[in-house]
């Protein structure tokens, strides 16, 4: 992600800047991933010099990220979510 497309949230509880998913689809779809973390399937392409790649070299971040990817993509979670936002 180009530097000017990066967004961060200042968390006043932890006093940390947290990256916000933004502009996930770059102008070169053949060389970009469609979601943060997709590059894990090809770790040789990860560049530790780039912020979003560097995040996945941090084991604690990676474990927590994958925990939530699996949680938020589970059929049960999605069914509960869509039921909770159903109009009417």
Beta strands, then each sheet from edge to edge (+ up, - down):
strand 1: 7-11
strand 2: 16-20
sheet 1: 1+ 2-
end
